[in-house]
Amino acid sequence: MKTIKIKIAETGIEHFCRRDSFLYDCLRDAGISLPSECGGHGVCGKCKVKVLPTSSLTPPSNAEKRLLTQEELENGIRLACQAKLIRNVEVAILSTIETYNIRLTKETQHCERDPKLIAKTFVISPERLGTSKGILEDLESTLNAQVRSLLVIKTLPQLSKKNEHRGKAIIYNDEILDLLPASSSRKLLGLAIDLGTTTLIGYLDNLENGENLAVSVQLNPQRVWGADIISRISIVMEKSKHLGALQKAVVKAINEMAKELCYKANVSCEDIYRIVVVGNPTMLHILAGVNPSSIAIAPFTPVFLRYLELSAKELGISQVHPACKISLMPHVSSYIGSDVLAGLISSGFLREMRALYVDLGTNGEIVLKAGKQIFATSTAAGPAFEGATIKRGSVAWQGAVDHVWIENGMLRYSVIGEREAETICGSGIVDLIAAALKSGLIDPRGRIVPPRRDGFEAFVREVDGERAVRLSEKVYLTQSDIRKIQLAKAAISTGIRILMEESGVSSDTLKIYIAGIFGTRINIHNAFKIGLLPSTSGENIVQLGNAAGLGARMILHNRNHERLINELRSCITTLELSTDSRFSDAFIENMSFPSENI
């Protein structure tokens, strides 16, 4: 098979791949992550590159003719996921996946300690030596713990020099993971990870005092295979080898994250002895290298739901101590994962008599507590609120519009990083739709219409043959974008409505907890205005931030929280919306936006 050379214009780096390979795949192998919420299926149109010469690639596909203008095609702009290599090519990268911007709230608070992982000093009395027992048996008897690793046994002779049979043992449950000299200054560290579909958030903690040392946030590298879990499962179902690629991508990200965190905290990666991971079942299946396909096929049964304890070596996580234990937390069902359970135990939700917990992520999870009963459901909100599938949408990174408001008869906005507006993230989308409803740019059915208020005509434009509400030259919402938001908000609000009907409670009696990074940024009153959340008093709303991350930290530090998360999953009644007769009618009704007088 002939080899083709790709030269990256910005850096001069050269990469080689096979003829007839998709350009997108080759750039990914070269370490360049292009935006692609559709997983390379030619739907989102975000993986644009500029190529020279244009004849080095196959002719434009039907998807490219639909998503690119004739001028773009003539200037060498192509969609990397559609273009195959014919001969050597030079590529200019127009946009890459950027650093995610997260607002931390209380996720790094001090955690109460009752850990499974401890450091314990020991002394083996000289009187006990020279008997029929070996040093190993005496050590195990002294510590009331077992050695199960040859590496640990090999350290015993070093600790026995000069007949000083003393040291420090790192013990996890009843297993001795490591032996250190008594004078060792090695720290006892743990890593809590919230493995989300969109983001990967890690917390490096000191397990000896409950303090957080550093935090790292990055986009989940699996986004290049698709923005939602169904896209990623579909990729695996197409070719089983993709499972390995997805798994390697997230393991590499965790290794890089561990190095970054330890650098920030000025500690050694070898001091990390335990990792706790929470996330949805699909993400944890992929991390474990287990095929998640059964989650997407009726009767939607995952391979595992229970707690799993693995070794770092099994998963390929190398930037930790060789004996590091990886704990994958348990799930409720195929689409209600351990990230939701972690959020419930960290939020105060369980202390309420009536409470609603809403995780506004790609897969919207909703939990309702009514007295002693707890109901839960998940709804396919899709990635629209995280900017994916929206033409000028993005996650909350530099250059994204994050808030919109009306001031002096004009639409005003703020931009993350205080730079030129390039895209719009979820919180900005909610604000823009609320402002457009108020100013009459959008009617309750979601149609962009001539504005009712003077001065707003300039904000309605036509983009690529489609009406759009336009904030700036680069940032706008098209009519099809608004329809996608209507679908996402209808899915969430319908799930909430059915849980309230099932439990017999009304919104005005509920304490509402909003979880997730998107949930941290949104203007709650605008969420009411567009019908995303049930209208209630602002005093009853709690915006949690990354509740799953805090829950993972609490589990890392306290064995009681690990017991609680295992007990909680068996107390939840799950409702499957796809088979609920109430869903269709309620969904259609919730597609509309509330009229201005509601």
N, C-alpha and C positions, 0 to 999 in steps of 0.2 A: 504494500500500500504506500503510495507516494506521500512524502512528508511535506507539509506546508509551513512556511515561516510567517509568524505574526510579529510585527514590530509595533510596540506601544509608543505613539507619537510623543506623549508627555515625558516619558522617562528614557526612551531609547532601548528599553528592555525587549529582548527577543524571546519568543516562545514557539515551540514546534508542536504540531499536531497532525493528525491524518487528514488527507484530502476527503472532502465530502462531510467533514465534521461540522456541526453547527458552531458558528462563531461564539455564541453565548457559552457553550460548554468549554470551549478552548480558553476563553477569557477567565472563566471560573477556575479552571485548572491552573491558570497562571496567577491565581490569587486576587483577581479583580472581581469584586462583587457588584454586579449591576442591579439596579432596581428591577424587580419582576414579580409583582404580586400574583400573576396568573400561573407562575411556575413554568414559564417558557412555552405557553400554548398560543401566543399571538393574540391575546385578548386585551391586556392592559396597555400595551403600547409604550411602556416606560423604559425599555432596555435599548434606547437609541444610542447609536454610535455613528461616527463619520469615518468612511473608509476611502482609501486611495490605493490603486485605481478602482473605480466602480466595477470594472469587469472582472475583478478578482473573486467576486462572489456570484452565486446563482442569481437569476433574475428575481425581482421582487415578487413575493407571494401575494395571494389575494388579501391576506390579513394586512400586509404592509401597504397595499394599495388603498385599503380602507382606513388605516390608522395614520398614514403619513400623507402629507400634501405632495402634489406633483413637484413643487419647488424643492421640497426636502429631498425627494428621490433624485432629482437632477443634480443636487449638490452633494450627493454621496451619503445621505443620511439613511441608515438602515436599522431594522430591528434585529438585534444580535440573535434572538431566539429563532428567527425565520431564515436567516441567511447562512448558506453553506459555503465552505471554502473550496475554491477551484484552483487558485494560485496564490503566490506570496502577496501579502497585504499589509498596509500600514493602517492602524486604527487609532482614531482620536476618541478618547472616552469623554462623553458629554456629561454624564452624571454617575455617581457611585453611591452606595449605601453609606450614609454619614453617621457620625456619633449621635447617639440618642440622648435627649435632654430630659432628665428626671428630677422631679422635686421631691426631696426627702422630707418626711414629716417626723413621725416618732419611731420609724423603723429601727433606728440605732439606739433606742433606749436600753438602759441596763437591764439584764435578765436575771431572774431569780435562779439559784443554782441547786440542783440535785442531780448531777451528771452521771451518765453511764460510764464516762471516761474520766479516770482520775490518775494523778501521780502520787505514788506512795513510797516512802523511804522504807528500807528494810535492813536488818542486821541478822546474819545467821550466826548463832552462838558457836564459838569454837568447840564447846562440849558436844555439839550435835554432829560434828564432823568425825570421820574415821569410823563411823558405824557401818552397818550393812547398806545404808542408803547413800545415794550419790548426792552431789551438790544440787542437782536439778530437783530431786525429790524433796530435799530440805527447803529449797526455795519455794516450791509450790505449797508445801505445808505451812511455811511461815506466812505467806501472802494469801493463803486460801484461794488460790487461782491456778489455772493450768497454762502450761506453755505448749503451743501447738505449731510453733514455727522453728525450723532448723536454724534460721538466722538468729533467733533469740538464744538458742542453746550455745551457738558459737561465741556469744559474747561472755559467757560465764567464765571461761579461763582468764579473760582480761580483768574481770572484777575480783578474781581470786588471787591476784598477785599480792605478794607480801602478807598472805593470810588475812587480807582485809576483806572479809566477806560481807560487804555492805554496799548499798547503792540506792538507786531510785528506779522503781518499776512503773511503767505506763500500763494501766489495766483497763480493759474494756469489758464490762460485765464480769465474767470470771476468767477472762483470757488475758495473759500477759503479752502485750504487743511489743514491748521494748524494755531493755535494761540499760541504765545509764549510771555513770559514776555518781556518788553521793554529792560531789561538788559541781555537778553539771548545771549549767545555767539555761539549758534548753527549755523553751516555753511549751505549753500545752495548748495547741490551737485547734479550732474547728472552723469549718466552712459551711454556711447555710446558703443554699441555692434555690431561687425561684426560677424554674425552667419554664418560661412562657412560650407561647407560639410565636410571639413577636419579639419579646425581650428576654434576656438572660441577666439576672441580677444576683450578685454574690456578696455575702457579708462574711468578713474574716473576723472571728471573735477569739478572745482570750478565755479559755474554758476554766481558768483558775480563779477568775474574779467576775465573770459575766459581762465584760465590757466589749464593745465593738471597736475594732482597730482600723478597719477600712471597708469601703464599699466600692463595688465596680458594677457598671451597667454597660451592656452592649446589645446590639440587635442580634437576635438569633440567626446564626449564619445559614440556617435551613431555609430562610426566606427566599433564597435564590431558586429553591425548588417549588415555591408557592407560598402565599400569605396565610393560608388556613390549613387546618389539619387534614381536611378531605383532599386538598391538592397534594399533600405530602403522602398520604396513604395511596392515592391514585398512582403517584410516581413509583411507589414500591410495588404496587400490583402490576404495573406495566412491565417492570424488570426488577427481579429480586435483588440484583446487584446494587440497585440504588439504595437499599437499606443500609449497606455498608458505607456508602458515601455520606448518607445523612448522619449515621452514627459517628463516623470519623470527624465530620464537621463540628458536631456539638462537643465531642471529647476534646478536640483541638481548642475550641473556644474555652472550655473549662480549664484546660492546662494553661492557656494564655492568661485567663482571669486570675488563677492562683498565683502566677508569677507577678502579675500587676499588683495584686493585693499585698503580697509579701514585700514587694518593693516599696509600696506606699507606707507600710507599717514598719519597715526596716527590720524584718524578721526573716527566718529561713523557711523555705517551702517544706523542708523535712520536719518542721515542727507541727505540720497539719496531720493529725491522727484520725480525724473523723469528718465526714461530709454528710449532711442531711439535704436531700433533694425533694422538693415538692413541685407538682405540675399536673397537667392533665394526663390521662392515661396514655394517649398517643405519644406525647413527648417522652414519657418515662419508658414506654415500650421501645422507642427508637434509641434512647440512651442505653438501654440494656442490650440492644442489638436483637430485640425480639420483633418479629414481623407483626405489625399492627393491623393487617388487612381485615381481620375478623371484626374489628370495631366498626367498619363501614358497611358490613354485609349483614342483613337480617339473619338471625335475631340480635345482631350487634353485641356479640359476646367477646370481651377482651380475653387475652391469654391469662393475665393475672390482674387481680384487684388488691390482693393483700400486701402487707409489708414485706419488702425484700431486703436482705442484707447481703452485700456483695463486697468483694475486695477491689481496691483501686486497680490492681494489676489485671483483674478480669476485664475491666472496662477500658483499659489503656490509659487511665489517668496517672500520669507520671510525675507531675509537679507537686508531690505530696510525700509523706513518709511511706516506705514500701509496705508497711503493715496497715496503712490507712483503711478504715472501714467506711463503706458507702451505704447509707440507709435511704432506700426509696420508700417514701411514705404511702400508706394505703389509700384507695379510692372508694367512692360510693357506688359509681356505676361507670359505664363506658364514656360518658360525657360529663360527669361530675367528679372532679379529681381531688387529689390531696392538697392542691393549692387552695381550693375552696374550704376544705376542712381546716387547714392551717389558718385561713382568714377568720373562720368562725371562732376558733379558740383564742385568737389574739385581739378580737374586736370588741368584746363586751356583749356580743349578740346573745350568747347563751344565758346571760344574767337577766335578759328582758323577758317579760311575759308575752308581749306581742312585738315581733320585730321582722323586718325584711332586709335581707342581705343580697345585694346585686353586684355582681362582678361584670363590669362593662368592658369585656374583652372580645376577642374574635369569636369565641364560643361563649355566649352570654349565659352565665350560671346564676340561678335565682333560688334563694332559700327563704322560707317563711316559717316563723315560729309562732304557734298559737297555743299558749299554755304549755303543756307537756308534749304536744305534738310538733314535729318538724317535717315540713314538706319541701321537696326540692325538684327542680327541673332545669333543663338546659335548652337553649334555643339558638338556632343557627343565625345569629345576628350578622355573621360574616365580618370581614375586616374593614368595612366602610368607615366606621368611627375611628379607626386607626390610620385613616388616610389611604389605605389600599383600595384599589378599584375606582377611586375618584381621580379624574383626569389630572388635576393639579394638586392632588392630595399627597400627604406624607405622614409619617410619624412625627412626634414632637422633636424635631432637630433644628439646628441652626438655619435661619431663613424661613421658618414656617410661621404663618399667621396663627397666633394662639388665642386671640380675643378680638371681637368685633362689637362695636356699639354705635348708636346714633348720637351725633353731637352737632348742634347748630344746623340741623337739616341735612347732614351729610353722614355717610358711613365712614367711621374711623376704625383703625385697627392697630394692634401691636404685633411685633415680630420677635421671635426668640433670637437672642443675640444682637438685637437692635441693628439689623442690617436690612438690605433690600429684600422685600418679600419675594420668595421664590415659589412657595407651596402653601398649603393650608392644612393644619392638623385637626384632629377630632374636635377639640374644644372650640377652635375657630369655626368649624363647620356648624356646630350647634348654635353658636352666637350669630353667625351670618344668616342662618335660616330663621332664627327668632327675629332678627332685625328686619329681614326681608318680609316676614309675615306682618310685622307691625307697620312697616312703611307701605304695604300693599304691593310689593314686588312679586310676592308669591301669594296665591289664594289658598284656602284651606285644603283644596284637593292636590296641592303641590305644583300647580301650573304657574310658570312664570308669565306674568300679565303686565299690561301697561300700569305703571304705579298710580296709586290714588293720591299721593302727596306730591306737591310741586317740588321740583329740584332733584327728584330721584330718577328722572328719565335717563340720566347719564350712566346709571348703574346697570341698565339692561342693554346687552349687546348680543350680536350673533357671532358665535365661534364655530368655525367648521360646519356651517349650515345648521347650527343648533342654538336656540336661545340660551343665554347665560346671564347670571347675576355676577357682575364683574367688579372686583375690588381694585385691581390694578391691571397693568398690561399682562402680567404673568399669572395672576391669581383670580380664579373665578370658579363658580359652580354652574355646570350646564344642567339642562333639564334632565338628562339621563342620570347625572350625579345625584340630583335631588330625589329621583325615583329610588335610587339605591339606598339613600338615607331613610326614605320612607319605609322601605322593606326592613331595614335593620331596626329602626325604632318600633315598627309594628311588631316585630318578633319579640323584642324585649317587653313592651307594654302588654302584649297578649299573654306572655308567660306569667307576668305579675298578676294580671287579672284572673287567670285561671287558678293560680295558687290562692288568691284571696277568696274566690268563690268556693274552692275546695275546703278552706279552713273556716269560712264564715266570718272573716274579719274585714273591716273597712280601712281605707288608707289613713283616715284621720286618727286612728287609734294605734298606728304603727310607728315604731322608731325605725328609720330607714338608714341602713349602712351602705355606703357606696364605696366599692373597692376597685382597685386597678389604677394604673398610671393615668389612663384617660379620665377616670372618675375623679382623680385629684384635681385636674385642671378645669373641668367644666363649671360653667356658671349654673348653679342649681336652678335658679329662677327661669333661665332660658331652657333648661331641660324640661321644666314644667310646661313652658309655653309651646314647645314643639310636641308635647305628649309622650316624651321618652319615659318620664317617671310620673307616678300618680301625684297629683297636687296635694300638698300638705303644708303645715307650718314649717318654716325654715328651722325652728328650734328642734324639730324631730329628725333633721338630716345630719348625718355624720359622714364626712368625707375622710376615708381611712388612709389613703395612700396605698403603699404596697403591704397590705395586711397579710398576704401570703408569706412575704419575706420575713416579717416580724414573727409570724407563727413558726416558720422554719427555724428561726433563731431560738425561740422559746423551747422547741423540741430538742434542739442541739444542747441546750443547757440543763434541761430538766426532764428526767425520765417520767414524771407524772403527766406531762403534756403529751408524751408519746403514748402513754396508756389511754389518755383522754381521746386522742384522735382515733385510736383503734376502737374504743367504745362508741364514740359518736357516730361512726359510719354505719353501725347496726341499728341506730335509733332513727334514721332518716327514711321517710317514705318517698320514693321517687315516682314522679308522674311523667309519663312518656307523651309528649305533646303530639307526636306524629300519628298517634292512634286515638287521640282525644277528640270526640265529636264536636266539642265546643270551639276547637281551634280555628277552623276555616272562617266561620262567620265573624269571630272576634278579630281575627287577623285583618280581614277586609275592612272592617269598621275602623280599626286602628291605623290603617294606611293614611287616612286623612289627618291633617293637622288640626288642633283645636281652633275654633274661630276666635277672633280677638277678644270677644266679650266673655269668654269662658275663663 
